[in-house]
Amino acid sequence: MKRNILEAAKVIRSKNAGPFELTFDIMFKNREFYEQFKSQKIINEKMIAGILKISESDILSLIWFAPANAVKITIKRPMPSGAPGETDIYGAQQHAPLLAIEF
């Protein structure tokens, strides 16, 4: 039976990492969930690209950070922050697709 990431994560957020990049943070509730997601490669470049509907080449980094039981994903912004037509200047509303991750 599939479980939703909200059972494992206490924080899922997005924010600007400069005007041309977005970063996504997933902080797990405990070390067990962190290790499970990391060791089973539940979160990986292919899955992130599919969920965010971007090319894998637009993923700049996917870093596991044990001291915070977290993974940080940085991608190229589809449009620079504040550019005409851009709808989320702070990048704070871009994490919603990650809420659909199942494990």
C-alpha beads as a LAMMPS data file, in Angstrom:
LAMMPS data file: protein, C-alpha beads

103 atoms
102 bonds

1 atom types
1 bond types

-500.0 500.0 xlo xhi
-500.0 500.0 ylo yhi
-500.0 500.0 zlo zhi

Masses

1 110.0

Atoms # bond

1 1 1 0.000 0.000 0.000
2 1 1 1.411 3.362 -1.030
3 1 1 1.883 6.049 1.597
4 1 1 2.010 9.799 1.040
5 1 1 5.140 11.799 1.835
6 1 1 3.193 13.839 4.384
7 1 1 3.405 10.799 6.673
8 1 1 7.212 11.021 6.566
9 1 1 7.976 14.741 6.191
10 1 1 7.432 17.508 8.704
11 1 1 8.422 20.301 6.284
12 1 1 8.118 20.560 2.505
13 1 1 8.908 24.006 1.147
14 1 1 10.283 25.972 -1.762
15 1 1 12.062 29.300 -2.030
16 1 1 14.312 31.319 -4.265
17 1 1 17.971 30.458 -4.408
18 1 1 18.770 33.675 -6.242
19 1 1 16.832 35.108 -9.191
20 1 1 17.516 32.144 -11.493
21 1 1 17.151 29.122 -9.206
22 1 1 14.562 27.530 -6.910
23 1 1 15.342 25.280 -3.999
24 1 1 13.073 22.684 -2.424
25 1 1 13.561 21.346 1.091
26 1 1 12.055 18.175 2.462
27 1 1 12.716 17.672 6.164
28 1 1 11.783 14.273 7.508
29 1 1 10.094 13.620 10.838
30 1 1 12.889 11.347 12.029
31 1 1 16.145 9.623 11.053
32 1 1 14.313 6.418 10.083
33 1 1 12.274 8.144 7.352
34 1 1 15.359 10.058 6.183
35 1 1 17.381 6.839 5.865
36 1 1 14.508 5.007 4.160
37 1 1 14.069 7.690 1.496
38 1 1 17.821 8.015 0.966
39 1 1 18.713 4.303 0.882
40 1 1 15.768 3.345 -1.340
41 1 1 16.383 6.365 -3.598
42 1 1 12.699 7.252 -3.366
43 1 1 13.611 10.846 -4.167
44 1 1 15.851 10.998 -7.221
45 1 1 16.449 13.214 -10.241
46 1 1 14.148 11.254 -12.567
47 1 1 11.241 11.365 -10.106
48 1 1 11.730 15.077 -9.351
49 1 1 11.907 15.930 -13.062
50 1 1 8.650 14.049 -13.657
51 1 1 6.799 15.630 -10.755
52 1 1 7.966 19.160 -11.578
53 1 1 7.604 18.605 -15.340
54 1 1 11.152 19.718 -16.057
55 1 1 14.169 18.171 -17.740
56 1 1 16.593 16.264 -15.525
57 1 1 19.262 18.644 -16.827
58 1 1 17.394 21.496 -15.089
59 1 1 18.096 19.872 -11.711
60 1 1 21.261 21.521 -10.445
61 1 1 21.661 19.499 -7.257
62 1 1 20.005 16.935 -5.035
63 1 1 21.769 16.869 -1.679
64 1 1 21.037 14.668 1.326
65 1 1 21.825 16.456 4.611
66 1 1 21.882 14.059 7.570
67 1 1 22.229 16.635 10.411
68 1 1 18.761 17.973 9.488
69 1 1 17.237 14.693 8.234
70 1 1 16.630 16.566 4.988
71 1 1 17.076 16.581 1.248
72 1 1 17.587 19.806 -0.723
73 1 1 16.845 19.973 -4.430
74 1 1 17.890 22.994 -6.490
75 1 1 16.574 23.580 -10.005
76 1 1 16.851 26.222 -12.696
77 1 1 13.930 28.629 -12.444
78 1 1 11.720 28.389 -15.532
79 1 1 11.538 32.198 -15.509
80 1 1 13.696 34.670 -13.537
81 1 1 12.212 35.963 -10.305
82 1 1 10.271 39.150 -11.017
83 1 1 10.331 38.760 -14.804
84 1 1 7.208 39.832 -16.708
85 1 1 4.682 36.999 -16.516
86 1 1 6.354 35.337 -13.552
87 1 1 3.739 34.616 -10.862
88 1 1 5.706 33.675 -7.723
89 1 1 8.464 36.213 -7.083
90 1 1 9.634 34.496 -3.869
91 1 1 9.362 30.931 -5.171
92 1 1 7.390 30.034 -2.043
93 1 1 4.489 28.329 -3.835
94 1 1 6.404 25.934 -6.072
95 1 1 6.580 22.984 -3.673
96 1 1 2.959 21.827 -4.109
97 1 1 3.745 19.098 -6.689
98 1 1 6.081 17.447 -4.161
99 1 1 3.081 16.778 -1.915
100 1 1 2.108 13.975 -4.312
101 1 1 5.255 11.899 -3.661
102 1 1 4.390 8.362 -2.613
103 1 1 6.544 5.678 -1.036

Bonds

1 1 1 2
2 1 2 3
3 1 3 4
4 1 4 5
5 1 5 6
6 1 6 7
7 1 7 8
8 1 8 9
9 1 9 10
10 1 10 11
11 1 11 12
12 1 12 13
13 1 13 14
14 1 14 15
15 1 15 16
16 1 16 17
17 1 17 18
18 1 18 19
19 1 19 20
20 1 20 21
21 1 21 22
22 1 22 23
23 1 23 24
24 1 24 25
25 1 25 26
26 1 26 27
27 1 27 28
28 1 28 29
29 1 29 30
30 1 30 31
31 1 31 32
32 1 32 33
33 1 33 34
34 1 34 35
35 1 35 36
36 1 36 37
37 1 37 38
38 1 38 39
39 1 39 40
40 1 40 41
41 1 41 42
42 1 42 43
43 1 43 44
44 1 44 45
45 1 45 46
46 1 46 47
47 1 47 48
48 1 48 49
49 1 49 50
50 1 50 51
51 1 51 52
52 1 52 53
53 1 53 54
54 1 54 55
55 1 55 56
56 1 56 57
57 1 57 58
58 1 58 59
59 1 59 60
60 1 60 61
61 1 61 62
62 1 62 63
63 1 63 64
64 1 64 65
65 1 65 66
66 1 66 67
67 1 67 68
68 1 68 69
69 1 69 70
70 1 70 71
71 1 71 72
72 1 72 73
73 1 73 74
74 1 74 75
75 1 75 76
76 1 76 77
77 1 77 78
78 1 78 79
79 1 79 80
80 1 80 81
81 1 81 82
82 1 82 83
83 1 83 84
84 1 84 85
85 1 85 86
86 1 86 87
87 1 87 88
88 1 88 89
89 1 89 90
90 1 90 91
91 1 91 92
92 1 92 93
93 1 93 94
94 1 94 95
95 1 95 96
96 1 96 97
97 1 97 98
98 1 98 99
99 1 99 100
100 1 100 101
101 1 101 102
102 1 102 103
